[in-house]
Amino acid sequence: MSKQQLLTPYHKNFSIKNRIVMAPMTRSRADNEEKVPTDALQGVYYEQRASAGLIITEGSQVSKQAVGYVNTPGIHSEAQVEGWKHVTKRVHDQGGTIFMQLWHVGRISHPDFHNGKLPVSASAINPNAQSFTPEGFKDTVTPKAMTVAEIKQTVKDFQHAAANAVKAGFDGVEIHSSNGYLFQQFFNACSNTRTDEYGGSIENRTRFFFEVLDAIKEVMPQERIGARFNPSLHGMFGITVDEETIPTFEYIIKKLNDYNLAYVHLSEPFTDVSDVPFAVTDIAKHFRPLYNGTLMINNGFDKKDGNKVLEAGDADLVAYGKLFISNPDLVERFKQDLELADWDKDTFYTPGEKGYTDYPKASK
Ligand SMILES: Cc1cc2nc3c(=O)[nH]c(=O)nc-3n(C[C@H](O)[C@H](O)[C@H](O)COP(=O)(O)O)c2cc1C
């Protein structure tokens, strides 16, 4: 049997021992006042999964304003940097590589997180979605449209957070420009009706993202920066695809050829978009020819599909989400062709070790 592509090392801008990536996943376990990850909980969880070629952490808020889910860890304070140091040390001690996902949820947040003040977004348009607040799920509200000064401040917040991630020992960062959060709220016409330099044309709607990327580049090598996109996201988080959506992502991905990033991380559609006008159903195939750098693909892959997408040359790396929740030794299980454990979705976001650090390794 030929060797699985997933298990081969990857060397380009950064070197990783296999092509199996742990996808970023919010687990809502930083249940302390400062939203600090701890050695005993997040440290152990990520260490258990360090055999992945690359771990991308859960989305971590870049500022107090960026938060939108209960008990997610941050990367804006000194205490948070100290907390994350435990995580990076444990992963590195196991020979692993770990990037931090930098997150601002924009309008998916809720006034409950901001002493009653409105969350911010590109425009004052309610996504009509749900926020996961300390008191449970609540309807989203109409956000406040960001002023240019607030946009500039947010650029600085991302830069500060990236510098903190470096201080905390991360090997790189991933900009969370996906899944209907702040950057995608600027990208998509349904959520961005601005008439200034951040709205209207494709160039304007993507300006904020590139300003953030350029700012982060000033504090760390661009070879250590990744960015995540979900071009065919439709009907979730108040985001819809229209005739300008895919051209917007094509513009972004092509422009990223002018950079030398660690990778571009794309998601196949989260819902069936085969009947949605203007959506692309096969994201890896569509975008691969447009991008010269490292392409990571995600969503719904198993071992067979993962090897297949690599063999076809449609991606270089495959990110696995839920399988990594319930199979800390996913790489070994793929290697040995062992049975995979099912995840328990009831404990995705609950506090403590249950459903977090208590999934065992496979017994052979
Ligand atoms: C519990 C959970 C939390 C998630 N949190 C994040 C997140 O913080 N950032 C992100 O980009 N995606 C997040 N996602 C999406 C995953 O990264 C991934 O796209 C999704 O699980 C599909 O991949 P899979 O089929 O391999 O699970 C989350 C998914 C799950 C199940």
The ligand as an SDF file (V2000), in Angstrom:
LIG
                    3D

 31 33  0  0  0  0  0  0  0  0999 V2000
  -17.0320   22.9790   18.5610 C   0  0  0  0  0  0  0  0  0  0  0  0
  -16.5920   23.7410   17.3400 C   0  0  0  0  0  0  0  0  0  0  0  0
  -16.0200   24.9960   17.4890 C   0  0  0  0  0  0  0  0  0  0  0  0
  -15.5430   25.6920   16.3750 C   0  0  0  0  0  0  0  0  0  0  0  0
  -14.9030   26.8900   16.5500 N   0  0  0  0  0  0  0  0  0  0  0  0
  -14.2650   27.4870   15.5100 C   0  0  0  0  0  0  0  0  0  0  0  0
  -13.4040   28.6030   15.7120 C   0  0  0  0  0  0  0  0  0  0  0  0
  -13.1630   29.0590   16.8390 O   0  0  0  0  0  0  0  0  0  0  0  0
  -12.8160   29.1280   14.6230 N   0  0  0  0  0  0  0  0  0  0  0  0
  -13.0380   28.6390   13.3590 C   0  0  0  0  0  0  0  0  0  0  0  0
  -12.4740   29.1640   12.3910 O   0  0  0  0  0  0  0  0  0  0  0  0
  -13.8340   27.5860   13.1450 N   0  0  0  0  0  0  0  0  0  0  0  0
  -14.4210   26.9780   14.1860 C   0  0  0  0  0  0  0  0  0  0  0  0
  -15.1640   25.8380   13.9850 N   0  0  0  0  0  0  0  0  0  0  0  0
  -15.2340   25.2480   12.6440 C   0  0  0  0  0  0  0  0  0  0  0  0
  -14.1460   24.1850   12.4660 C   0  0  0  0  0  0  0  0  0  0  0  0
  -12.8570   24.7850   12.4010 O   0  0  0  0  0  0  0  0  0  0  0  0
  -14.3750   23.3850   11.1830 C   0  0  0  0  0  0  0  0  0  0  0  0
  -14.4740   24.2790   10.1150 O   0  0  0  0  0  0  0  0  0  0  0  0
  -15.6460   22.5400   11.2390 C   0  0  0  0  0  0  0  0  0  0  0  0
  -15.6890   21.7710   12.4260 O   0  0  0  0  0  0  0  0  0  0  0  0
  -15.7450   21.6000   10.0230 C   0  0  0  0  0  0  0  0  0  0  0  0
  -14.6490   20.6970   10.0160 O   0  0  0  0  0  0  0  0  0  0  0  0
  -14.8620   19.1510   10.4310 P   0  0  0  0  0  0  0  0  0  0  0  0
  -15.9210   18.6120    9.5040 O   0  0  0  0  0  0  0  0  0  0  0  0
  -13.5340   18.4970   10.2040 O   0  0  0  0  0  0  0  0  0  0  0  0
  -15.3210   19.1360   11.8510 O   0  0  0  0  0  0  0  0  0  0  0  0
  -15.6790   25.1380   15.0800 C   0  0  0  0  0  0  0  0  0  0  0  0
  -16.3000   23.8990   14.9390 C   0  0  0  0  0  0  0  0  0  0  0  0
  -16.7300   23.1890   16.0510 C   0  0  0  0  0  0  0  0  0  0  0  0
  -17.3420   21.8220   15.8760 C   0  0  0  0  0  0  0  0  0  0  0  0
  1  2  1  0
  2  3  1  0
  2 30  2  0
  3  4  2  0
  4  5  1  0
  4 28  1  0
  5  6  2  0
  6  7  1  0
  6 13  1  0
  7  8  2  0
  7  9  1  0
  9 10  1  0
 10 11  2  0
 10 12  1  0
 12 13  2  0
 13 14  1  0
 14 15  1  0
 14 28  1  0
 15 16  1  0
 16 17  1  0
 16 18  1  0
 18 19  1  0
 18 20  1  0
 20 21  1  0
 20 22  1  0
 22 23  1  0
 23 24  1  0
 24 25  2  0
 24 26  1  0
 24 27  1  0
 28 29  2  0
 29 30  1  0
 30 31  1  0
M  END
$$$$
